[in-house]
Amino acid sequence: MDMHPSHDPCAKIQNMAGRFKVKQYLHRGWQLLRIAVLVVILSFILGGSIIPATGLTVQVRGFTRGNEFNFATWTLEAIGAKLLSWGLSVDRFLTPEAQSDLVLNYLAQVQQVNGLNAEIIVIYTNPNIPDPEQVSQTLRIALDTEMSRLNSLAPMAEAVLQAQLMAVIQESSLSFLGQALPPSLYQVSDIPQSLVVSPRTEIRQVFEVSLTPSISLAFKDQLETAIFSKLDHAALVVPIGGIGTYPTMVMQTTDLVWLTDTIAHEWVHNFLSLRPLGINYFTNEALRTINETTASLAGQELGFLVLEKYYPEFLPASAVPLHTKMASSPIEDISQEEIFNFQAEIHKTRVEADRLLAKGDVAGAEAYMEARRLTFWENGYPIRKLNQAYFAFYGAYSTEVEGGAAGEDPVGPAVQALRARYPELADFLNAISRVTSYDALLKLLEP
């Protein structure tokens, strides 16, 4: 008997199931669309550092134009990759243990690829191998296979670590309406190198621009020399491990401790960028130091919590969150004659360089820093160039109890002191995120 589909019970069930699936797909599509819109909006808000076009800026960019990193292209590609990752949502179907195993497998795969690359480089640099292409053929085939596997693991591992960090953020009472804002998004990438420029007469970052990752050492030296000789400024191209774009950009690594710290550090920058402290990042040196020191302190704490919850076997035996360490020991007590303490020695160098520059002895300060660079080299610390730009960059990350590159700058210690006042990280971040000047920070420290 020929029956109308609407009268067939099986057909009814199939139709209902079909409509349900369509609704599911539409709901999922609407979710992805909302996420896409949110990511695009946040990428514009958080994505780039805007540097005023001063005379020095125009002059420096005359040297760097053509080698500057294209953040717009990178951001669009990263957003596309993240949307694709969300569409797959492979990590949602794994148990928490399987998710952590996936991350560890990814890191092991990075190690595998790095090992094969190293072997191939050795073959090509060995003068006793006349045909390195032939000799390395098997290794290159293996490398292609392992790279393909790494590329398939990377988006899933990133999704897992993002979710793990957001879970820790929510547990730390840093979420808004149950959601970490902004959501943690990062992508492993070749990281741009940063050109930092400081006046020769004082240690102060006056300009920074991101350069392509592939620039040669010879180009770095030529660029630094040109800025020194033609613009009378100290310059240094420094390597960086992460950038607070949105999604954030993170260097590839096999070190889980460093990775969790870095993605948390960059998330804190994104968190602050939606608040007065981050909005005023480029206002002056003090606010840049407050931002960087805050991100370093909070990033290490959040990274510690991720390790503690999901990868406890990777916690160092003597692991203690940075804010719980007491900075009461003077540097002289930490430094021992028979042990070369890098942080104490770089602190000493910064203090003396500041003293000489304050006297107006620029040539003396530069000669002193170069002599100290040789001392660091002799003690196993290969600093390529030690100048005003070096201290202007590294001095902003003021978290070392030994003093470090910040010297006697009081800004970093003030941030550390404020952190010590709050038992909870969320209370500290909410308080300091409203700071718009060093004086405002000092007011928070008043009894």
CORHU-V679780 format. One record per backbone hydrogen bond with DSSP energy under -1.0 kcal/mol. NH is the residue of the N-H (numbers start at 0). CO is the residue of the C=O. E is the energy in kcal/mol with one decimal. If there is no record, write none. Layout:
nh = (NH & NH)
co = (CO & CO)
e = (E & E)
//
This chain:
nh = (6 & 7 & 11 & 12 & 13 & 14 & 15 & 16 & 17 & 18 & 19 & 20 & 21 & 22 & 23 & 24 & 25 & 26 & 27 & 28 & 29 & 30 & 31 & 32 & 33 & 34 & 35 & 36 & 37 & 38 & 39 & 40 & 41 & 42 & 43 & 44 & 45 & 46 & 53 & 57 & 58 & 59 & 60 & 62 & 63 & 64 & 66 & 68 & 70 & 73 & 74 & 75 & 76 & 77 & 78 & 79 & 80 & 81 & 82 & 83 & 84 & 85 & 86 & 87 & 88 & 91 & 92 & 93 & 98 & 99 & 100 & 101 & 102 & 103 & 104 & 105 & 106 & 107 & 108 & 109 & 110 & 111 & 112 & 113 & 114 & 115 & 116 & 117 & 118 & 119 & 120 & 121 & 122 & 123 & 124 & 128 & 134 & 135 & 136 & 139 & 140 & 141 & 142 & 143 & 144 & 145 & 146 & 147 & 148 & 149 & 150 & 151 & 152 & 153 & 156 & 157 & 158 & 159 & 160 & 161 & 162 & 163 & 164 & 165 & 166 & 167 & 168 & 169 & 170 & 171 & 172 & 173 & 175 & 178 & 186 & 188 & 192 & 193 & 194 & 195 & 196 & 197 & 205 & 206 & 208 & 210 & 211 & 214 & 219 & 220 & 221 & 222 & 223 & 224 & 225 & 226 & 227 & 228 & 229 & 230 & 232 & 233 & 235 & 237 & 242 & 244 & 247 & 248 & 249 & 250 & 258 & 259 & 260 & 261 & 262 & 263 & 264 & 265 & 266 & 267 & 268 & 269 & 270 & 271 & 272 & 274 & 276 & 277 & 278 & 279 & 280 & 282 & 287 & 288 & 289 & 290 & 291 & 292 & 293 & 294 & 295 & 296 & 297 & 298 & 299 & 300 & 301 & 302 & 303 & 304 & 305 & 306 & 307 & 308 & 309 & 310 & 313 & 314 & 318 & 323 & 324 & 332 & 333 & 334 & 338 & 344 & 345 & 346 & 347 & 348 & 349 & 350 & 351 & 352 & 353 & 354 & 355 & 356 & 357 & 358 & 359 & 360 & 361 & 364 & 365 & 366 & 367 & 368 & 369 & 370 & 371 & 372 & 373 & 374 & 375 & 376 & 377 & 378 & 379 & 380 & 382 & 390 & 391 & 392 & 393 & 394 & 395 & 396 & 397 & 398 & 402 & 406 & 408 & 413 & 414 & 415 & 416 & 417 & 418 & 419 & 420 & 421 & 427 & 428 & 429 & 430 & 431 & 432 & 433 & 434 & 440 & 441 & 442 & 443 & 445)
co = (3 & 4 & 7 & 8 & 9 & 10 & 11 & 12 & 13 & 14 & 15 & 16 & 17 & 18 & 19 & 20 & 21 & 22 & 23 & 24 & 25 & 26 & 27 & 28 & 29 & 30 & 31 & 32 & 33 & 34 & 35 & 36 & 37 & 38 & 39 & 40 & 41 & 42 & 51 & 53 & 54 & 55 & 56 & 59 & 59 & 60 & 63 & 209 & 68 & 69 & 70 & 71 & 72 & 73 & 74 & 75 & 76 & 77 & 78 & 79 & 80 & 81 & 82 & 83 & 84 & 88 & 89 & 90 & 94 & 95 & 96 & 97 & 98 & 99 & 100 & 101 & 102 & 103 & 104 & 105 & 106 & 107 & 108 & 109 & 110 & 111 & 112 & 113 & 114 & 115 & 116 & 117 & 118 & 119 & 120 & 125 & 130 & 131 & 133 & 135 & 136 & 137 & 138 & 139 & 140 & 141 & 142 & 143 & 144 & 145 & 146 & 147 & 148 & 149 & 152 & 153 & 154 & 155 & 156 & 157 & 158 & 159 & 160 & 161 & 162 & 163 & 164 & 165 & 166 & 167 & 169 & 168 & 178 & 175 & 247 & 249 & 210 & 237 & 208 & 235 & 206 & 233 & 196 & 196 & 194 & 192 & 66 & 211 & 215 & 216 & 217 & 218 & 219 & 220 & 221 & 222 & 223 & 224 & 225 & 226 & 226 & 197 & 195 & 193 & 248 & 242 & 184 & 242 & 186 & 240 & 254 & 255 & 256 & 257 & 258 & 259 & 260 & 261 & 262 & 263 & 264 & 265 & 266 & 267 & 268 & 271 & 432 & 271 & 274 & 275 & 277 & 279 & 283 & 284 & 285 & 286 & 287 & 288 & 289 & 290 & 291 & 292 & 293 & 294 & 295 & 296 & 297 & 298 & 299 & 300 & 301 & 302 & 303 & 304 & 305 & 306 & 310 & 311 & 315 & 320 & 321 & 329 & 329 & 330 & 335 & 340 & 341 & 342 & 343 & 344 & 345 & 346 & 347 & 348 & 349 & 350 & 351 & 352 & 353 & 354 & 356 & 355 & 359 & 360 & 361 & 362 & 363 & 364 & 365 & 366 & 367 & 368 & 369 & 370 & 371 & 372 & 373 & 374 & 376 & 375 & 380 & 386 & 387 & 388 & 389 & 390 & 392 & 393 & 395 & 396 & 399 & 403 & 405 & 409 & 410 & 411 & 412 & 413 & 414 & 415 & 417 & 418 & 423 & 424 & 425 & 426 & 427 & 428 & 430 & 431 & 436 & 437 & 438 & 439 & 442)
e = (-2.2 & -1.5 & -2.5 & -2.3 & -2.5 & -2.9 & -2.8 & -2.7 & -2.6 & -2.7 & -2.4 & -2.4 & -2.4 & -2.5 & -2.4 & -2.9 & -2.9 & -2.9 & -3.0 & -2.9 & -2.6 & -2.4 & -2.5 & -2.5 & -2.5 & -2.5 & -2.9 & -2.6 & -2.5 & -2.9 & -2.5 & -2.5 & -2.9 & -2.6 & -1.6 & -2.0 & -3.7 & -1.5 & -1.8 & -2.1 & -2.1 & -3.0 & -2.6 & -1.9 & -1.3 & -2.4 & -2.8 & -2.2 & -1.1 & -1.7 & -2.8 & -2.1 & -2.1 & -2.6 & -2.7 & -2.1 & -2.2 & -2.3 & -2.4 & -2.0 & -2.2 & -2.5 & -2.2 & -1.8 & -2.7 & -1.1 & -1.6 & -1.3 & -2.5 & -2.1 & -2.3 & -2.1 & -1.9 & -2.2 & -2.6 & -2.2 & -2.3 & -2.2 & -2.0 & -2.2 & -2.0 & -2.1 & -2.5 & -2.8 & -2.3 & -2.1 & -2.5 & -2.3 & -2.2 & -2.2 & -2.4 & -2.2 & -1.8 & -2.2 & -1.6 & -1.7 & -2.2 & -2.3 & -1.1 & -2.7 & -2.2 & -2.3 & -2.5 & -2.1 & -1.9 & -2.6 & -2.8 & -2.0 & -1.8 & -2.4 & -2.7 & -1.4 & -1.7 & -2.5 & -2.6 & -2.6 & -2.1 & -2.2 & -2.5 & -2.6 & -2.1 & -2.7 & -2.5 & -2.4 & -2.1 & -1.9 & -2.6 & -2.4 & -2.1 & -1.3 & -1.6 & -2.2 & -3.2 & -1.1 & -2.4 & -2.5 & -1.8 & -2.5 & -3.0 & -2.9 & -2.5 & -2.8 & -2.7 & -1.2 & -1.7 & -3.9 & -2.6 & -1.3 & -2.1 & -2.2 & -2.3 & -2.8 & -2.6 & -2.5 & -2.4 & -2.2 & -1.9 & -2.8 & -2.7 & -1.2 & -1.5 & -2.4 & -2.0 & -3.0 & -2.3 & -1.4 & -2.7 & -2.3 & -2.2 & -2.7 & -2.4 & -2.6 & -1.9 & -2.6 & -2.5 & -1.6 & -2.6 & -2.6 & -1.6 & -2.3 & -1.6 & -1.9 & -2.8 & -2.8 & -2.0 & -2.3 & -2.6 & -1.3 & -2.4 & -1.7 & -1.7 & -1.9 & -1.8 & -2.4 & -2.4 & -2.5 & -2.7 & -2.8 & -2.3 & -2.6 & -2.2 & -2.6 & -2.9 & -2.3 & -1.9 & -1.8 & -2.7 & -2.5 & -2.2 & -2.0 & -2.1 & -2.2 & -2.7 & -2.1 & -2.7 & -1.7 & -2.4 & -1.3 & -2.1 & -1.8 & -1.6 & -1.1 & -1.2 & -2.7 & -1.3 & -2.6 & -3.0 & -1.8 & -2.2 & -2.1 & -2.3 & -2.5 & -2.1 & -2.5 & -2.6 & -1.9 & -2.4 & -2.4 & -2.4 & -1.2 & -1.3 & -2.3 & -1.5 & -2.2 & -2.4 & -2.3 & -2.3 & -2.5 & -1.9 & -2.1 & -2.4 & -2.0 & -1.6 & -1.4 & -2.5 & -2.3 & -2.4 & -1.1 & -1.8 & -2.9 & -1.8 & -1.7 & -2.3 & -2.0 & -2.5 & -1.9 & -1.1 & -1.2 & -1.3 & -1.4 & -1.2 & -1.6 & -1.8 & -1.6 & -1.8 & -2.3 & -2.5 & -2.1 & -2.3 & -1.9 & -1.0 & -1.3 & -1.6 & -2.8 & -2.6 & -1.8 & -2.9 & -2.0 & -1.1 & -1.7 & -1.5 & -2.3 & -1.9 & -1.4 & -1.1)
//
